[in-house]
Amino acid sequence: MAKILFIAFGGALGALLRYFISGIPYKFTDTVFPVGTMVVNLLGAFLIGFLWAFFERVIIPVNYSSFIFIGIVGAFTTFSTFCLETMNLFRDGEVKLALLNIFLSNLFGIFLVLVGFISAKYVLIFLKGR
């Protein structure tokens, strides 16, 4: 039961983070392109890569890892919203923007998982040297 509560609390935090962070880009742009969702997905990709590498070295209790990975990051990333917004772009005849969204989100998402993973390795090396 404790694990479920950890996941639920993490999910609430992740959803709130997604809501606030995805709204920021729209304050600076005037576009139909779903930039807020893409930013959240790319940041989530970086975070999952970083945490993946970090928790290979730093052992934490399973409830905490569930809180972080399933709860926070799981609720934070918005793949289903990405899919819906992409389909809406296709429906609205914005084929180039839909394809751009697919290309950028996937290319940079995969790249940022790798960058997050490598960043965590360097952080761990730095922390070990202290």
C-alpha positions in Angstrom: 0.0 0.0 0.0 2.9 2.4 0.7 4.2 2.0 -2.8 0.8 3.0 -4.2 0.8 6.1 -2.1 4.4 7.0 -3.2 3.4 6.6 -6.8 0.1 8.6 -6.3 1.9 11.5 -4.6 4.7 11.5 -7.2 2.1 11.5 -9.9 0.4 14.5 -8.5 3.7 16.3 -8.3 4.6 15.3 -11.9 1.2 16.4 -13.2 1.5 19.8 -11.6 5.1 20.2 -12.9 3.9 19.4 -16.4 1.0 21.9 -16.1 3.3 24.8 -15.0 6.3 24.0 -17.2 4.3 23.3 -20.4 2.7 26.7 -20.1 5.9 28.7 -20.0 6.9 28.5 -23.7 3.4 29.8 -24.7 4.1 33.0 -22.9 7.0 33.7 -25.3 5.5 32.3 -28.6 2.5 32.8 -30.7 2.1 29.5 -32.6 -0.1 26.6 -33.1 2.9 24.3 -32.8 2.7 22.4 -29.5 6.0 23.7 -28.1 5.0 23.3 -24.4 4.3 19.6 -24.8 7.6 19.2 -26.7 9.6 21.0 -24.0 8.1 18.8 -21.3 8.7 15.6 -23.3 12.3 16.6 -24.0 13.0 17.6 -20.4 11.4 14.3 -19.3 13.6 12.4 -21.7 16.7 14.1 -20.2 15.5 13.5 -16.7 14.8 9.8 -17.3 18.3 9.4 -18.8 20.0 11.3 -16.0 18.1 9.4 -13.3 18.7 6.0 -15.0 22.4 6.5 -14.8 22.4 8.1 -11.4 20.4 5.3 -9.8 22.7 2.7 -11.3 25.3 3.9 -8.8 23.1 5.3 -6.0 20.8 2.7 -4.5 17.6 4.0 -3.1 14.6 2.2 -1.7 12.0 0.8 -4.2 9.3 3.1 -2.9 11.5 6.1 -3.7 12.4 4.9 -7.1 8.7 4.3 -7.8 7.9 7.8 -6.5 10.4 9.3 -8.9 10.2 7.1 -12.1 6.5 6.0 -12.1 5.1 8.9 -10.2 6.9 12.1 -11.0 8.5 11.4 -14.4 5.6 9.2 -15.5 3.0 11.9 -14.9 5.4 14.7 -16.1 5.9 13.4 -19.6 3.0 13.8 -21.9 3.3 11.3 -24.7 -0.4 10.9 -25.1 -0.8 14.6 -25.3 1.9 14.7 -27.9 0.0 12.1 -30.0 -3.3 14.0 -29.7 -1.7 17.4 -30.6 0.1 15.8 -33.5 -3.2 14.3 -34.8 -4.9 17.6 -34.3 -2.2 19.3 -36.5 -2.8 16.6 -39.2 -6.6 17.1 -38.9 -6.2 20.9 -39.3 -4.1 20.5 -42.4 -0.9 21.5 -40.6 1.0 18.5 -42.1 4.4 20.1 -42.0 4.0 21.2 -38.4 2.8 17.7 -37.4 5.8 16.0 -39.1 8.1 18.6 -37.5 6.7 17.8 -34.1 7.2 14.0 -34.6 10.7 14.5 -35.9 11.9 17.0 -33.3 10.3 15.3 -30.3 11.7 11.9 -31.2 15.1 12.9 -32.4 15.8 15.3 -29.5 14.0 13.1 -27.0 16.3 10.1 -27.7 19.3 12.4 -27.8 18.4 13.9 -24.4 18.0 10.5 -22.8 21.7 9.9 -23.8 22.8 13.4 -22.6 21.0 12.9 -19.3 22.7 9.5 -18.9 26.1 10.9 -19.7 25.5 14.0 -17.5 24.7 11.8 -14.5 28.0 9.9 -15.0 29.9 13.1 -14.9 28.0 14.3 -11.8 28.8 11.0 -10.1 32.5 11.3 -11.0 32.6 14.8 -9.6 30.8 13.8 -6.4 33.1 10.9 -6.0 36.2 13.1 -6.3 35.0 15.4 -3.4 
